[in-house]
Amino acid sequence: MKRSEINRALKELEQMCETYHCYLPPFCHFSPDDWKQAGAEYDEVRDCMLGWDITDFGMGDFDRLGFSLITIRNGSRVHPEKYPKVYAEKLLYLKEKQRAANHFHWYKTEDIVNRGGGNVLIRVYNSLPDEGIDYENDVHIHKDGRHFTVPAGTQIRLTPGESIWITRKMYHDFAVEPGTGPVLLGEVSQCNDDNSDNRFEPPVGRFPEIQEDEAPYRLLCNEYP
């Protein structure tokens, strides 16, 4: 991705948070120069990869395959003695025509919550013993206290205020329902590790390669000095 694309995506997510009164912690407002001055008191932000996260899944087509995130809180499965939180919280932003890549998590379970804007469509599949996609069997869904089953590949619609529980090894992708406008999502989950807890099908990357065509507006969660 070009740095200019990342900067634009960051500002759009900031504006969406402001629109829906999702106030961000102070470190989300740090400039690159602020991070040069930040000492060891901010190691939790660095080590747990808190903060801004923009991805095009390495495919170079952010407006179609990609989305924007902020990790607000997280623990560490690598260093649980230092960061013992067992939970994480994120905000996610998708524009119309964007989608997130199909994937599951080995470790974490998560609730995806529509915090405001349009409707999000979350497509669900079970996984097979060899970790491939199960295109045949029904999927058990937990949606705001309601338990039901749907055919494999069903898109679950979440309107503002609705949520779904994504269980371990449940394949899922998500996109904005056409015509409903951009969506601000919340994610409440077990401890998050984007370096080792995503299985994408088909395989894609997680963090973008960046072309530096302008100065960074904010640093991403894997860029802190």
ZALUMDREN-60302 format. One record per residue (C-alpha): residue in one letter; x, y, z. Coordinates in steps of 0.1 Angstrom, whole numbers, plus 5000, padded with zeros to 4 digits. Layout:
N
aXYZ ...
END
This chain:
225
m500050005000 k501050364995 r501550565026 s499150815012 e496450545011 i497150445047 n497050815058 r493650855041 a492250535056 l493450645091 k491650975088 e488450815076 l488450585106 e489150875130 q486251055115 m483950745118 c484850715155 e484151085160 t480751045143 y479650755165 h481250895197 c483850625201 y486450815219 l490050685216 p492850655242 p495650905241 f498250685224 c495950675193 h496551045188 f500351035190 s502251165160 p505450985147 d507451245166 d505551175198 w506550805195 k510250905192 q509951065226 a507750795242 g509750585267 a509450245283 e506250355300 y504550285266 d506049935262 e502549775266 v501349955235 r504449835215 d504549485228 c500849415226 m500549585192 l497949835203 g496950115180 w496350165143 d496249875118 i495549915081 t495649605058 d495149525022 f496149155029 g499149205007 m496949214976 g497349584966 d493649654962 f492649814995 d489349964983 r488049604975 l490049374998 g491049545030 f489849735061 s490949955089 l491349865126 i492350005160 t493449775188 i492449945220 r493449685246 n495149345245 g497149105265 s500048885252 r500048515247 v503848535241 h504448715274 p501448635297 e503548695328 k504149055318 y500749125301 p498248885317 k495049025302 v493148745286 y490948975264 a491249225236 e489049495221 k489249645186 l487349885164 l487049795127 y485950015098 l484749895063 k483650115034 e481149995009 k482649754983 q485349655008 r485549315023 a487849125047 a489648815037 n488148475046 h489848335077 f489648165111 h491448175144 w493047875161 y493048035196 k490648335200 t486948345200 e485348685193 d482148885192 i481749115162 v479449405171 n477949655146 r478549985165 g477050215138 g476650305102 g475450055076 n474849685078 v477649425078 l477349085062 i479348805078 r479748495058 v480348175079 y481647825073 n482747545095 s486247405090 l487247045082 p489646835102 d492346925077 e491447295083 g489947335048 i486547495043 d483447285050 y481047375022 e478447115032 n477547115069 d475247375086 v476847625109 h475747685144 i475248055151 h475048255183 k473648605176 d472648825205 g471448545227 r469748355200 h471148015188 f470247875154 t471747705124 v472247825088 p473547655056 a477347675049 g478248005033 t475248205046 q475848575051 i474648685086 r473349045085 l474249265115 t472349595117 p473649865142 g473549715177 e473549355166 s476449105172 i477548755164 w479848515183 i482648375161 t483948045175 r487347895171 k488047755136 m484847915122 y485748055088 h484348405084 d484648705061 f482749035062 a481549305038 v479249605039 e475649545026 p475449744994 g473650074997 t473750095035 g476950295039 p480250245058 v480250045090 l482050085124 l482449755141 g483549655176 e485449335183 v485549185218 s487748875220 q490248665238 c493848785236 n494648875200 d497848775181 d497748875144 n501248735138 s500248375145 d496448325150 n494948385115 r494448105089 f493448265056 e491748065029 p492848135002 p496248235017 v496948605018 g499248835039 r498249015071 f500349335071 p500949555040 e504249645024 i504350025024 q505550254996 e506650575013 d505150844990 e504451085018 a505151125055 p503150905079 y500151065097 r500150805124 l502350505130 l500850155126 c500949905154 n503949725139 e505950045132 y506750185167 p510350275174 
END
